[in-house]
């Protein structure tokens, strides 16, 4: 039994687990510098990118909150999405 040389997962036959083996082949194909550059561009964020992502998420949450408030409305009225309203509508059509 061997431990994966990259992540440490225990393997029976190989020095690399399946996931790390795929990553290793990609590095061999494209070169480790190219793979590192891609990982840094895609996975790592600078302060400006982090702030932008936080603002985008906050805007989405605010929009969802406003949408939820609009749907609630006054509870004394029949909500047109309720099945009771649909049943009454069907009976009136008959």
N, C-alpha and C positions, 0 to 999 in steps of 0.2 A: 504494500500500500504506500502511496505517495501523497504528499500535500501539494496542491497546486502552487506553482512557483510565483504566481501573481496574487491570487486572492486568499490562498491558504486552505481552500476546500479540500477535503480528503478524496483522493482518487484511487482507483484500484489498479489501472493499467498505465496511465499517462502522467506526465509531469504537469499538464495543464488541464483544467476542467473544460467542459464544452464551451462555455461562454468566453473564457479567457483564450481558448484555442482559436475561436473566431476572431477575437480582437487581435491576437498575435498575427493571424494570416492577413488581416487588413493592414496591419503595420508593415508586414513584409511586402505587400503589394504596392502600397502607396508611399511608404517611407514613414519612419517614426516622426520626423519633423512635420510633415504634412498632416498626419493624424493629430499631432499635438496642437497645431495651429487651428484645425477644425474644432477640436474639443474646447480650446480656449475661446474661440469666437462664439460657439453655440452654447456651451454649458456655463461659462463664467460670465459674470456681469460686473460692470463698473458702477460707481455710485449713481451716475446719471441714468443708466439703464434700470437700476433697482428702483430709483425714485419714480421713473416713468411707469414701470410695471405696477408699483403700489398704487399710483394714481389711477391707472386703468382699472384695477380691481375695485378700488373705492367707488369709481363712477358706475361700474356694473352693479355693485351692491346698492348704491343710492337709487338707481333706476328700478331695480327689483323691489326695493322698499316702497317707492312711489307707486309702482304698479299694484302691489299688494294692498295699499291703502285705497286705491281707486276701486278695486274689486270688492272690498268690504262694504262700502257705502252704508246706507241706512238699513238696519236689520228689520225694520217694520215693513219694508216693501218685499214683494216676491222677487227672488233672484231669477232672472230668465234662464239661467243655466240649470235650475233645479228640475228634477223629474216631475214634480207635481205640476209645475207650469206647463210642461210638455203634455202631460195627460189631459189637463184642462183644454189645451189648445186642440188636441185630437177630438175631444168630445164636442167642442163647439163646431168643428168642421163637419161632423156627422149630421 
